[in-house]
Amino acid sequence: MRPRRLVRYLAPMALVGFAVVVVAVVGGSSSGKRHVTPPAATVGAHHHRSHHRFYRVRRGDTLSRIALRTGIGVAAIETLNPRLDPHALRPGQRVKLRR
């Protein structure tokens, strides 16, 4: 009866050990590493420098989304638009992108 008692305790411990290893392997693939999109993939997708002077705010836009679409940094947009409240953007509102 001794081997049966031993298996009774080892089986759950092995299951927990296996779960820990799986979590470490799956979680370890993203721990501390950031996914970097290659530059070629971002060139065609909204990441070009805007040549427009103004941007018309769309529904659901945020300042960071506008910055991504136009290629102009959030700080630059805030500097060009000192009266702009980034928390109260309205559809149709014009945001200055360059001088």
OpenMM code with the backbone's topology and positions (N, CA, C; nanometers):
from openmm import Vec3, app, unit

residues = "MET ARG PRO ARG ARG LEU VAL ARG TYR LEU ALA PRO MET ALA LEU VAL GLY PHE ALA VAL VAL VAL VAL ALA VAL VAL GLY GLY SER SER SER GLY LYS ARG HIS VAL THR PRO PRO ALA ALA THR VAL GLY ALA HIS HIS HIS ARG SER HIS HIS ARG PHE TYR ARG VAL ARG ARG GLY ASP THR LEU SER ARG ILE ALA LEU ARG THR GLY ILE GLY VAL ALA ALA ILE GLU THR LEU ASN PRO ARG LEU ASP PRO HIS ALA LEU ARG PRO GLY GLN ARG VAL LYS LEU ARG ARG".split()
positions = [
    Vec3(0.0807, -0.1196, 0.0000),
    Vec3(0.0000, 0.0000, 0.0000),
    Vec3(0.0852, 0.1262, 0.0000),
    Vec3(0.2041, 0.1145, 0.0295),
    Vec3(0.2921, 0.2290, 0.0347),
    Vec3(0.3064, 0.2977, -0.1017),
    Vec3(0.3269, 0.2265, -0.2137),
    Vec3(0.3388, 0.2939, -0.3429),
    Vec3(0.2121, 0.3718, -0.3792),
    Vec3(0.0972, 0.3217, -0.3402),
    Vec3(-0.0279, 0.3912, -0.3729),
    Vec3(-0.0356, 0.5250, -0.3001),
    Vec3(0.0070, 0.5284, -0.1743),
    Vec3(0.0071, 0.6537, -0.0981),
    Vec3(0.1027, 0.7550, -0.1621),
    Vec3(0.2158, 0.7071, -0.2060),
    Vec3(0.3153, 0.7935, -0.2670),
    Vec3(0.2606, 0.8566, -0.3957),
    Vec3(0.1951, 0.7774, -0.4796),
    Vec3(0.1353, 0.8277, -0.6038),
    Vec3(0.0251, 0.9274, -0.5730),
    Vec3(-0.0455, 0.9040, -0.4653),
    Vec3(-0.1552, 0.9920, -0.4261),
    Vec3(-0.1045, 1.1350, -0.4023),
    Vec3(0.0166, 1.1498, -0.3539),
    Vec3(0.0722, 1.2813, -0.3272),
    Vec3(0.1568, 1.3349, -0.4432),
    Vec3(0.2208, 1.2463, -0.5141),
    Vec3(0.3070, 1.2902, -0.6235),
    Vec3(0.2286, 1.3363, -0.7458),
    Vec3(0.1174, 1.2737, -0.7749),
    Vec3(0.0395, 1.3104, -0.8937),
    Vec3(-0.0080, 1.4563, -0.8887),
    Vec3(-0.0696, 1.5024, -0.7796),
    Vec3(-0.1096, 1.6442, -0.7751),
    Vec3(0.0104, 1.7390, -0.7794),
    Vec3(0.1220, 1.6983, -0.7168),
    Vec3(0.2408, 1.7825, -0.7191),
    Vec3(0.2964, 1.7924, -0.8612),
    Vec3(0.2918, 1.6829, -0.9345),
    Vec3(0.3384, 1.6847, -1.0730),
    Vec3(0.2480, 1.7729, -1.1583),
    Vec3(0.1173, 1.7683, -1.1328),
    Vec3(0.0226, 1.8515, -1.2078),
    Vec3(0.0489, 2.0000, -1.1815),
    Vec3(0.0719, 2.0342, -1.0563),
    Vec3(0.1012, 2.1738, -1.0221),
    Vec3(0.2342, 2.2152, -1.0854),
    Vec3(0.3323, 2.1287, -1.0806),
    Vec3(0.4617, 2.1581, -1.1419),
    Vec3(0.4496, 2.1812, -1.2916),
    Vec3(0.3701, 2.0983, -1.3574),
    Vec3(0.3471, 2.1129, -1.5004),
    Vec3(0.2791, 2.2476, -1.5299),
    Vec3(0.1803, 2.2840, -1.4492),
    Vec3(0.1103, 2.4111, -1.4690),
    Vec3(0.2069, 2.5289, -1.4528),
    Vec3(0.2962, 2.5195, -1.3548),
    Vec3(0.3933, 2.6267, -1.3316),
    Vec3(0.4869, 2.6401, -1.4523),
    Vec3(0.5300, 2.5278, -1.5067),
    Vec3(0.6189, 2.5307, -1.6226),
    Vec3(0.5478, 2.5908, -1.7433),
    Vec3(0.4231, 2.5531, -1.7659),
    Vec3(0.3473, 2.6070, -1.8792),
    Vec3(0.3307, 2.7577, -1.8648),
    Vec3(0.2948, 2.8025, -1.7457),
    Vec3(0.2777, 2.9461, -1.7234),
    Vec3(0.4108, 3.0187, -1.7428),
    Vec3(0.5198, 2.9603, -1.6970),
    Vec3(0.6507, 3.0239, -1.7121),
    Vec3(0.6914, 3.0334, -1.8589),
    Vec3(0.6628, 2.9296, -1.9358),
    Vec3(0.7000, 2.9299, -2.0775),
    Vec3(0.6131, 3.0280, -2.1550),
    Vec3(0.4831, 3.0223, -2.1347),
    Vec3(0.3919, 3.1108, -2.2076),
    Vec3(0.4097, 3.2549, -2.1614),
    Vec3(0.4148, 3.2773, -2.0330),
    Vec3(0.4316, 3.4125, -1.9798),
    Vec3(0.5707, 3.4656, -2.0022),
    Vec3(0.6703, 3.3792, -2.0069),
    Vec3(0.8083, 3.4216, -2.0251),
    Vec3(0.8357, 3.4762, -2.1624),
    Vec3(0.7530, 3.4393, -2.2594),
    Vec3(0.7763, 3.4885, -2.3947),
    Vec3(0.7478, 3.6373, -2.4062),
    Vec3(0.6700, 3.6931, -2.3119),
    Vec3(0.6407, 3.8359, -2.3193),
    Vec3(0.6927, 3.9117, -2.1981),
    Vec3(0.7595, 3.8456, -2.1067),
    Vec3(0.8055, 3.9155, -1.9873),
    Vec3(0.9289, 3.9995, -2.0188),
    Vec3(0.9140, 4.1296, -2.0012),
    Vec3(1.0259, 4.2194, -2.0218),
    Vec3(1.0565, 4.2506, -2.1664),
    Vec3(0.9939, 4.1842, -2.2591),
    Vec3(1.0203, 4.2093, -2.4005),
    Vec3(0.9009, 4.2810, -2.4607),
    Vec3(0.9272, 4.3816, -2.5406),
    Vec3(0.8201, 4.4532, -2.6085),
    Vec3(0.8172, 4.4106, -2.7527),
    Vec3(0.6986, 4.3985, -2.8047),
    Vec3(0.6837, 4.3662, -2.9461),
    Vec3(0.7109, 4.4924, -3.0262),
    Vec3(0.8034, 4.4844, -3.1164),
    Vec3(0.8394, 4.5991, -3.1990),
    Vec3(0.7959, 4.5706, -3.3417),
    Vec3(0.7099, 4.6584, -3.3943),
    Vec3(0.6653, 4.6426, -3.5317),
    Vec3(0.7758, 4.6892, -3.6245),
    Vec3(0.8106, 4.6099, -3.7237),
    Vec3(0.9156, 4.6517, -3.8155),
    Vec3(0.8760, 4.7783, -3.8903),
    Vec3(0.9706, 4.8649, -3.9183),
    Vec3(0.9397, 4.9915, -3.9844),
    Vec3(0.8661, 4.9753, -4.1167),
    Vec3(0.8952, 4.8728, -4.1929),
    Vec3(0.8300, 4.8541, -4.3220),
    Vec3(0.6801, 4.8342, -4.3065),
    Vec3(0.6378, 4.7741, -4.1961),
    Vec3(0.4958, 4.7485, -4.1753),
    Vec3(0.4210, 4.8749, -4.1361),
    Vec3(0.4898, 4.9729, -4.0806),
    Vec3(0.4212, 5.0928, -4.0346),
    Vec3(0.4208, 5.2041, -4.1375),
    Vec3(0.4995, 5.1952, -4.2412),
    Vec3(0.5105, 5.3038, -4.3382),
    Vec3(0.3784, 5.3291, -4.4089),
    Vec3(0.3103, 5.2246, -4.4502),
    Vec3(0.1863, 5.2422, -4.5248),
    Vec3(0.0654, 5.2694, -4.4393),
    Vec3(0.0763, 5.2517, -4.3094),
    Vec3(-0.0406, 5.2608, -4.2238),
    Vec3(-0.0381, 5.3853, -4.1369),
    Vec3(-0.0950, 5.4935, -4.1778),
    Vec3(-0.1183, 5.6150, -4.0996),
    Vec3(0.0047, 5.6715, -4.0296),
    Vec3(0.1239, 5.6213, -4.0532),
    Vec3(0.2392, 5.6692, -3.9809),
    Vec3(0.3247, 5.7613, -4.0666),
    Vec3(0.2627, 5.8377, -4.1505),
    Vec3(0.3373, 5.9316, -4.2319),
    Vec3(0.3214, 6.0709, -4.1735),
    Vec3(0.4167, 6.1523, -4.1951),
    Vec3(0.4120, 6.2896, -4.1468),
    Vec3(0.3050, 6.3647, -4.2249),
    Vec3(0.2148, 6.4259, -4.1553),
    Vec3(0.1053, 6.4959, -4.2208),
    Vec3(0.1542, 6.6260, -4.2829),
    Vec3(0.1102, 6.6516, -4.4046),
    Vec3(0.1439, 6.7768, -4.4716),
    Vec3(0.0279, 6.8752, -4.4618),
    Vec3(-0.0775, 6.8328, -4.3936),
    Vec3(-0.1933, 6.9201, -4.3757),
    Vec3(-0.1676, 7.0150, -4.2598),
    Vec3(-0.2325, 7.1281, -4.2670),
    Vec3(-0.2146, 7.2271, -4.1611),
    Vec3(-0.3085, 7.2016, -4.0440),
    Vec3(-0.4258, 7.1443, -4.0722),
    Vec3(-0.5237, 7.1163, -3.9671),
    Vec3(-0.5708, 6.9717, -3.9776),
    Vec3(-0.6219, 6.9218, -3.8664),
    Vec3(-0.6831, 6.7890, -3.8618),
    Vec3(-0.8246, 6.8075, -3.8097),
    Vec3(-0.9202, 6.7462, -3.8755),
    Vec3(-1.0591, 6.7535, -3.8318),
    Vec3(-1.0864, 6.6321, -3.7422),
    Vec3(-1.1239, 6.6575, -3.6164),
    Vec3(-1.1457, 6.5517, -3.5176),
    Vec3(-1.2623, 6.4635, -3.5601),
    Vec3(-1.2409, 6.3340, -3.5510),
    Vec3(-1.3456, 6.2357, -3.5811),
    Vec3(-1.4021, 6.1803, -3.4506),
    Vec3(-1.5164, 6.1194, -3.4588),
    Vec3(-1.5801, 6.0584, -3.3413),
    Vec3(-1.4871, 5.9513, -3.2829),
    Vec3(-1.4616, 5.9589, -3.1533),
    Vec3(-1.3774, 5.8617, -3.0861),
    Vec3(-1.2303, 5.8947, -3.0866),
    Vec3(-1.1913, 6.0053, -3.1500),
    Vec3(-1.0501, 6.0434, -3.1551),
    Vec3(-1.0001, 6.0867, -3.0176),
    Vec3(-0.8753, 6.0563, -2.9929),
    Vec3(-0.8027, 6.1066, -2.8772),
    Vec3(-0.6792, 6.1778, -2.9305),
    Vec3(-0.6142, 6.2518, -2.8437),
    Vec3(-0.4948, 6.3240, -2.8872),
    Vec3(-0.3867, 6.2266, -2.9321),
    Vec3(-0.3737, 6.1156, -2.8617),
    Vec3(-0.2715, 6.0183, -2.9012),
    Vec3(-0.3066, 5.9507, -3.0332),
    Vec3(-0.4344, 5.9278, -3.0590),
    Vec3(-0.4750, 5.8683, -3.1867),
    Vec3(-0.4496, 5.9655, -3.3010),
    Vec3(-0.4762, 6.0925, -3.2772),
    Vec3(-0.4483, 6.1946, -3.3792),
    Vec3(-0.2975, 6.1990, -3.4067),
    Vec3(-0.2171, 6.1907, -3.3008),
    Vec3(-0.0716, 6.1914, -3.3170),
    Vec3(-0.0260, 6.0722, -3.3996),
    Vec3(-0.0832, 5.9557, -3.3759),
    Vec3(-0.0470, 5.8373, -3.4536),
    Vec3(-0.0881, 5.8511, -3.5996),
    Vec3(-0.2065, 5.9045, -3.6229),
    Vec3(-0.2557, 5.9178, -3.7602),
    Vec3(-0.1748, 6.0181, -3.8407),
    Vec3(-0.1318, 6.1247, -3.7750),
    Vec3(-0.0662, 6.2322, -3.8478),
    Vec3(0.0852, 6.2248, -3.8429),
    Vec3(0.1396, 6.1480, -3.7488),
    Vec3(0.2838, 6.1380, -3.7356),
    Vec3(0.3440, 6.2548, -3.6609),
    Vec3(0.2618, 6.3334, -3.5953),
    Vec3(0.3075, 6.4484, -3.5186),
    Vec3(0.2887, 6.4146, -3.3709),
    Vec3(0.3884, 6.4418, -3.2893),
    Vec3(0.3840, 6.4064, -3.1478),
    Vec3(0.2749, 6.4798, -3.0709),
    Vec3(0.2311, 6.4170, -2.9624),
    Vec3(0.1276, 6.4750, -2.8771),
    Vec3(0.1752, 6.6089, -2.8214),
    Vec3(0.2995, 6.6161, -2.7777),
    Vec3(0.3516, 6.7409, -2.7213),
    Vec3(0.3502, 6.8535, -2.8246),
    Vec3(0.3834, 6.8216, -2.9497),
    Vec3(0.3819, 6.9230, -3.0553),
    Vec3(0.2395, 6.9719, -3.0814),
    Vec3(0.1438, 6.8809, -3.0807),
    Vec3(0.0036, 6.9199, -3.1021),
    Vec3(-0.0431, 7.0080, -2.9866),
    Vec3(-0.0062, 6.9719, -2.8644),
    Vec3(-0.0455, 7.0531, -2.7484),
    Vec3(0.0190, 7.1916, -2.7530),
    Vec3(0.1436, 7.2001, -2.8006),
    Vec3(0.2126, 7.3288, -2.8116),
    Vec3(0.1456, 7.4172, -2.9161),
    Vec3(0.1054, 7.3571, -3.0281),
    Vec3(0.0406, 7.4342, -3.1349),
    Vec3(-0.1028, 7.4732, -3.1008),
    Vec3(-0.1641, 7.4026, -3.0071),
    Vec3(-0.3032, 7.4268, -2.9692),
    Vec3(-0.3126, 7.4482, -2.8179),
    Vec3(-0.2672, 7.5651, -2.7680),
    Vec3(-0.2629, 7.5859, -2.6230),
    Vec3(-0.4004, 7.5848, -2.5557),
    Vec3(-0.5044, 7.6178, -2.6273),
    Vec3(-0.6395, 7.6203, -2.5685),
    Vec3(-0.7125, 7.4875, -2.5824),
    Vec3(-0.6496, 7.3921, -2.6437),
    Vec3(-0.7119, 7.2618, -2.6686),
    Vec3(-0.7204, 7.1810, -2.5402),
    Vec3(-0.8410, 7.1351, -2.5070),
    Vec3(-0.8595, 7.0461, -2.3926),
    Vec3(-0.8595, 6.9031, -2.4459),
    Vec3(-0.7527, 6.8260, -2.4210),
    Vec3(-0.7433, 6.6919, -2.4786),
    Vec3(-0.8507, 6.5960, -2.4283),
    Vec3(-0.9161, 6.6307, -2.3187),
    Vec3(-1.0208, 6.5438, -2.2637),
    Vec3(-1.1598, 6.5805, -2.3143),
    Vec3(-1.1683, 6.6861, -2.3947),
    Vec3(-1.2985, 6.7306, -2.4434),
    Vec3(-1.2957, 6.7533, -2.5941),
    Vec3(-1.2390, 6.6610, -2.6693),
    Vec3(-1.2372, 6.6730, -2.8149),
    Vec3(-1.3759, 6.6446, -2.8697),
    Vec3(-1.4179, 6.7257, -2.9652),
    Vec3(-1.5509, 6.7097, -3.0260),
    Vec3(-1.5363, 6.6794, -3.1742),
    Vec3(-1.6189, 6.5916, -3.2279),
    Vec3(-1.6148, 6.5660, -3.3724),
    Vec3(-1.6356, 6.6954, -3.4498),
    Vec3(-1.5543, 6.7164, -3.5518),
    Vec3(-1.5630, 6.8369, -3.6329),
    Vec3(-1.4686, 6.9461, -3.5877),
    Vec3(-1.4152, 6.9350, -3.4681),
    Vec3(-1.3220, 7.0340, -3.4152),
    Vec3(-1.1921, 7.0314, -3.4968),
    Vec3(-1.1346, 7.1494, -3.5207),
    Vec3(-1.0088, 7.1574, -3.5955),
    Vec3(-0.8921, 7.1635, -3.4992),
    Vec3(-0.7907, 7.0824, -3.5282),
    Vec3(-0.6690, 7.0794, -3.4489),
    Vec3(-0.5538, 7.1215, -3.5392),
    Vec3(-0.4794, 7.2216, -3.4968),
    Vec3(-0.3678, 7.2717, -3.5749),
    Vec3(-0.2508, 7.1735, -3.5685),
    Vec3(-0.1925, 7.1410, -3.6845),
    Vec3(-0.0834, 7.0453, -3.6911),
    Vec3(0.0518, 7.1086, -3.7178),
    Vec3(0.0525, 7.2241, -3.7793),
    Vec3(0.1783, 7.2937, -3.8057),
    Vec3(0.1497, 7.4428, -3.8192),
    Vec3(0.2551, 7.5214, -3.8110),
    Vec3(0.2406, 7.6685, -3.8151),
    Vec3(0.2075, 7.7164, -3.9519),
] * unit.nanometer
topology = app.Topology()
chain = topology.addChain("A")
for resn in residues:
    res = topology.addResidue(resn, chain)
    for name in ("N", "CA", "C"):
        topology.addAtom(name, app.Element.getBySymbol(name[0]), res)
